[in-house]
Amino acid sequence: MDEVTITPAEAPGCATNYAPADLTEDVALNAILSWSNGAGAPSFGYDVYFGTDPDALTLVSNDQVETLSAPAGLESNTTYYWQVVPFNLVGEATGCPVQAFTTGGTVDIIMTNGSTTTCNANFYDSGGLDGSYQNSENFTYTIFPGSPNSVVQVTFTSFAGEACCDDMFIFNGNSNAAPQIGNLF
């Protein structure tokens, strides 16, 4: 039997549903960029361009997936531009928009009872970076997204405590009555 190749009739349309959305602020330095397929069939994939100058973007990926980790080395409080251009055998989409987002600055937070929408923060116990916490400390700190339908990602670069006495519980909600999704110690 002969092999049959089916060629799309036209180039695909531009991607849609970009995340982070255009002009989003306080984006984490390790953000995940994502998008949805627009019209047509990007059978070969997506060219993703990235940079700090919207008129001089650099190709950073040409893959068939609809997500990409932001390039390493993003700087705090910097506006980045990115463009996704789907392509197939006929050619590439034309007129695809350039999206922009601004990274947040790193904020140091000393644990107390409280909440934040900060996307890029270092959390410290009451002793700060170099000190020790006090006995019998018990705090509830809520981290929630700054815009609707967003998610929160928490990365622990280090965590130290005493196995006999220290616990950290992580809940998926605004109180300790919400479903528990993590427990350190």
N, C-alpha and C positions, 0 to 999 in steps of 0.2 A: 504494500500500500504506500502511495506517495505521501510525503509529509506536506501538510498545508499550513501556510502562514497567513494569519488574518491581520491585516493592517488597519488601524483605525482610520476613519474617514477624515478626521481633522485633529489638529493639535488640541490638547486639553485646555480647560479654562483655569483661571488662577485659583489657588487654594483659598479656603475660607476658615472662619472660626479660629483665628490666631490666639494663642496664649503664650506669653502674656499679651493681653489686648493692647491695641495701639495706644500709646501715651501713658501706659501704666507706670506708676512710680513705686519706689521702695521694693524693687524686685531683688530677690536673693541673688547672691553672687554665683550660686550653683543652680540657677534656674533651669528648668526643662522647657524647651521651646516645643510647641505642638501646633498642629493645624489639621484641617480636614480637606479631603479631596473636593475640588470644585467640580465644574462640569467636565464631561469627557473622561477619557481614560489615560491617566499618566502611567502607561505600562512600563516605562523605563525608570520612572521615579521623580525625584525632586532635586533641583539644584538649590542649595541654601547659601545665601550670601550674607555676610556679617561685617560690621565695623563701626567706627565712631564717626565716619563721614558718610552721609547718605549718598554722596556722589562718587564714592570710591570704595564700594563694598568688595570684599574678597570672598571667593568661593570657599566654603568651609566643609561642604558635604554634598555628595550627589548619590543619594541612596533611595531605596524604595519605601522607607518607613516614614511615618508622619509625626515623629518626635525626634528631638535632638537635644543633648545636653549642651548648655551654653558653653562656648569655648572657654578653656581654662584661662585663668589670669584676669578675669574681669575686675575692674577697679570700682571702689565705692563711689557713690554720688556721681556717676558717669552715665551719659545718655548713649545708648547703643541702637544701631539701626540694623534691621534684618529684612530679607526678602526671600520668599519661597517661589520658585519658578518650576511648575510641573512640566514634564516633557514626555514624549512618546516617539514612535517611529516617524510620525509626520513632522514633528518639530516641538518647539517649546511654546508655552503659554505667553501671551504678550500683554503688556500693560499691567503686570502684577504690582500691587502696592508695596511700598517700602514701609515697614512697621517700625515703631520706636518704643523703647522702654528705658527707664532710668533706674539704676541700681540704688539701693539704700546704703546708708552709712552704717557702720558697725556701732552699736550702742552697748555700753556696759550696764547691766542691770544687777543690782544687789538684791537678793531675794527678800521679799516681804510678801504680805498678802496684797495682791493686785492683779492687773491685767495689762495687755498690750496688743497692738496690731503690728508692732515692729517686725519686719521680716528678717533682719540681720542683726542678731544680738548675741552677746556673750553674757551668760548668767553666772553669777557668783553667789556663794553663800554669804552670810553676814560678815565673814572675815575678809571678803574681797579676794583679789588675785593671790595675795601672799599670806593672808591670815587664816585663822581657824574659826570655824563657826562655834556658837555657844551651845551649851547643853540644852536639851528640851525645846529646840526650835521646831515649829510646826507651821508651815506656810502653805497657802493655796494660791497658785499663780495661773491665770487663764491667758492663753495665747489664742487669738482668733484672727481670721482673715480681715483685712481692711476693706474688702469689697465683696459683695454677694457672689455666691457660687465659686468662690476661690477655696483653695485648700491650704493647710498649714503643714509644713515639713519641718521636722526637728531632727538635727544631727548632733549626736553627742560626740565631741572630740575627746573628752575625758570625763570621767566620773569616778570619784573616790569616796569611800565612806567605810564605816565599821559594819561588818556583817551582823554583829550582834544588835546593833542599835539603830541603824540608818535604813530608811526606805524611801524610794521615790516611786509614786504611782502616777500613771498617765491615763487620763480618761478622755474619751471621745465625746466631749460635751462641755457645758458650762458649769458643771459642779461634780462633786465626787459621787453623785447618784447616777451619773452617766455611765455607759459601758466602759469598763477598764480595758485598755488596750496595751498596757505595759506596766512592768514592775521591775525596778532595779534593786537588787538585794533581796 
